[in-house]
């Protein structure tokens, strides 16, 4: 049996906010490694090395995890932000049986628009701030109106004193001046 590298028509799916890169495992191979690179400079972000004895998962970033089954390998990219927009490349290395094969099978461009829930939370926070400002302005206006009303009532009570010297006596109309 010869090592067989299929066309590797992997899939990229968006599921629960995570991107899943799923690729079929090579057939008739006892030891291989799959790697996910980011960018044109091909920075390694995730890798999986599989042999008969063990499976080794590697991740150089916090947002990438690997899953392996008997038929496929999946790279799961979680909590992506706008800065993660880039080209992602899937590469396969076959170690056993010989000959050694190294090939990059799939290149995918991911555009991450940003977190959608930020729009809601920023809008919600701004409405709370606006509401608090309006409430505080209303409270200040109410306090000013109450103070002015109390001051006005004091002035009216003082204006009824026609002759403050004769306060205990009955109010007397001012004497009329006679015309000559």
Backbone torsions as a table, in degrees:
resi	resn	phi	psi	omega
1	UNK	NA	132.4	177.6
2	UNK	-94.3	151.0	175.1
3	UNK	-65.1	138.0	-176.8
4	UNK	-125.6	120.7	174.5
5	UNK	-104.0	114.4	-178.9
6	UNK	-73.5	178.7	178.5
7	UNK	-63.7	-10.7	177.9
8	UNK	51.7	50.5	175.1
9	UNK	-75.0	73.3	179.3
10	UNK	-68.8	165.7	179.2
11	UNK	-119.2	149.2	173.5
12	UNK	-121.0	118.4	-177.0
13	UNK	-124.8	146.5	172.7
14	UNK	-101.1	117.3	-177.1
15	UNK	-137.0	118.3	-179.5
16	UNK	54.1	38.0	178.5
17	UNK	81.5	2.2	178.9
18	UNK	-110.9	144.4	174.0
19	UNK	-95.7	128.2	178.9
20	UNK	-111.7	116.7	172.9
21	UNK	-96.7	112.9	-179.0
22	UNK	-117.3	128.5	-179.1
23	UNK	-131.7	143.5	178.3
24	UNK	-70.8	144.1	175.8
25	UNK	-73.8	149.2	177.5
26	UNK	-67.0	148.1	-178.6
27	UNK	-90.8	149.6	177.2
28	UNK	59.0	40.4	-178.9
29	UNK	-127.1	134.8	-179.4
30	UNK	-99.8	-20.8	178.7
31	UNK	-146.5	125.1	178.4
32	UNK	-152.2	168.1	179.5
33	UNK	-137.4	136.9	175.2
34	UNK	-120.6	141.6	-174.9
35	UNK	-137.1	142.3	174.6
36	UNK	-111.9	123.4	-179.7
37	UNK	-108.9	154.0	178.3
38	UNK	-121.1	136.3	174.0
39	UNK	85.4	169.3	178.4
40	UNK	-70.1	-26.3	178.4
41	UNK	-80.7	-2.7	176.7
42	UNK	55.4	63.0	175.1
43	UNK	-80.2	124.5	-178.1
44	UNK	-71.1	125.4	178.3
45	UNK	-113.2	-29.9	-178.5
46	UNK	-148.1	147.7	176.7
47	UNK	-152.8	156.7	176.9
48	UNK	-140.2	125.8	178.0
49	UNK	-113.8	124.8	-175.3
50	UNK	-122.8	127.3	173.7
51	UNK	-134.9	178.9	-179.6
52	UNK	-63.9	-33.9	-175.8
53	UNK	-80.5	-37.6	-173.1
54	UNK	-159.4	168.7	175.9
55	UNK	-121.5	126.5	-179.4
56	UNK	-115.0	120.3	176.9
57	UNK	-98.1	132.5	176.4
58	UNK	-128.0	142.3	174.5
59	UNK	-146.6	128.3	179.3
60	UNK	-95.8	-3.0	-179.6
61	UNK	-134.4	161.9	-177.9
62	UNK	-80.6	-19.5	-172.9
63	UNK	-94.1	5.9	-179.0
64	UNK	-121.4	133.6	175.6
65	UNK	-132.1	154.9	178.6
66	UNK	-116.7	148.7	173.3
67	UNK	-135.1	142.2	-179.4
68	UNK	-132.6	138.9	171.4
69	UNK	-126.1	-179.4	-178.2
70	UNK	-67.9	-21.0	-175.8
71	UNK	-112.6	-16.8	-175.4
72	UNK	-152.1	164.3	175.2
73	UNK	-123.1	136.3	-178.6
74	UNK	-125.6	131.3	170.8
75	UNK	-103.1	126.3	-177.9
76	UNK	-110.7	118.5	177.8
77	UNK	-102.1	118.6	-174.5
78	UNK	-114.8	155.9	173.8
79	UNK	51.2	46.7	-178.6
80	UNK	-76.9	147.1	178.1
81	UNK	-124.1	177.1	-178.1
82	UNK	-56.0	-35.5	-178.1
83	UNK	-66.4	-14.1	179.3
84	UNK	-86.9	-0.3	176.1
85	UNK	-62.8	124.2	-178.9
86	UNK	-177.8	-177.7	174.9
87	UNK	-92.1	130.4	178.0
88	UNK	-113.8	132.6	-176.0
89	UNK	-122.3	132.6	178.6
90	UNK	-101.7	124.1	180.0
91	UNK	-123.8	149.6	-177.6
92	UNK	-126.6	135.4	173.7
93	UNK	-123.4	127.0	177.6
94	UNK	-107.8	121.9	-177.6
95	UNK	-97.9	-46.2	-179.4
96	UNK	-130.5	135.8	0.0
97	UNK	-78.3	159.6	177.0
98	UNK	-61.9	157.9	2.2
99	UNK	-80.9	157.1	177.2
100	UNK	-66.8	131.6	179.3
101	UNK	-125.2	130.7	177.4
102	UNK	-129.4	116.7	-179.5
103	UNK	-149.0	147.4	174.0
104	UNK	-99.8	122.0	-170.0
105	UNK	-99.4	-31.1	-173.0
106	UNK	-146.6	138.4	177.1
107	UNK	-127.2	126.9	-176.6
108	UNK	-131.2	135.3	176.3
109	UNK	-96.5	123.7	176.8
110	UNK	-109.1	125.8	174.1
111	UNK	-106.5	120.5	-179.4
112	UNK	-108.6	111.0	-176.0
113	UNK	-72.2	-14.0	-174.4
114	UNK	119.3	170.5	-179.4
115	UNK	-77.4	129.8	-178.2
116	UNK	-74.4	-31.8	-177.3
117	UNK	-70.2	-18.3	176.8
118	UNK	-64.1	-36.1	179.8
119	UNK	-61.0	-45.7	-179.6
120	UNK	-65.2	-46.7	-175.6
121	UNK	-66.8	-38.6	177.7
122	UNK	-65.4	-41.2	177.8
123	UNK	-63.6	-42.1	-179.6
124	UNK	-64.5	-44.7	179.9
125	UNK	-63.7	-41.8	-179.7
126	UNK	-64.8	-37.1	177.5
127	UNK	-66.7	-37.2	177.3
128	UNK	-64.1	-44.0	-179.8
129	UNK	-63.7	-45.2	179.0
130	UNK	-61.3	-42.7	179.2
131	UNK	-62.2	-42.2	179.2
132	UNK	-65.4	-38.2	178.0
133	UNK	-64.7	-45.6	179.1
134	UNK	-62.8	-42.3	179.1
135	UNK	-62.3	-44.0	-179.2
136	UNK	-67.1	-38.0	176.6
137	UNK	-64.0	-41.1	178.4
138	UNK	-62.4	-42.2	179.3
139	UNK	-63.0	-43.2	179.1
140	UNK	-62.6	-43.0	178.7
141	UNK	-61.6	-42.4	179.6
142	UNK	-63.1	-42.4	179.2
143	UNK	-63.2	-44.1	179.3
144	UNK	-62.4	-44.3	179.7
145	UNK	-62.6	-43.4	179.4
146	UNK	-63.1	-43.1	179.2
147	UNK	-63.4	-43.0	179.5
148	UNK	-65.2	-38.9	-179.9
149	UNK	-64.8	-45.1	178.6
150	UNK	-62.6	-40.5	179.2
151	UNK	-65.7	-40.6	-179.8
152	UNK	-65.2	-40.3	178.9
153	UNK	-65.2	-37.8	177.5
154	UNK	-64.2	-41.1	179.6
155	UNK	-64.9	-40.1	179.8
156	UNK	-65.8	-40.0	-179.8
157	UNK	-66.6	-33.5	177.5
158	UNK	-75.0	-25.6	-177.3
159	UNK	-74.4	-15.6	178.6
160	UNK	-78.6	-11.1	178.8
161	UNK	-82.2	100.4	-178.4
162	UNK	-77.0	-48.9	177.3
163	UNK	-128.0	102.9	-174.2
164	UNK	-70.4	-22.9	178.5
165	UNK	-69.8	-33.6	-175.9
166	UNK	-103.8	32.1	-176.4
167	UNK	-57.6	-42.3	-179.1
168	UNK	-67.4	-20.1	-177.9
169	UNK	-88.2	169.6	177.7
170	UNK	-70.8	153.0	179.7
171	UNK	-67.3	137.0	-177.8
172	UNK	-121.0	136.0	177.2
173	UNK	-71.7	148.1	179.4
174	UNK	-66.1	145.1	-178.8
175	UNK	-66.9	140.1	179.8
176	UNK	-85.9	142.5	178.1
177	UNK	-84.7	138.4	179.3
178	UNK	-88.6	148.8	179.5
179	UNK	-96.1	138.1	175.1
180	UNK	-109.6	NA	NA
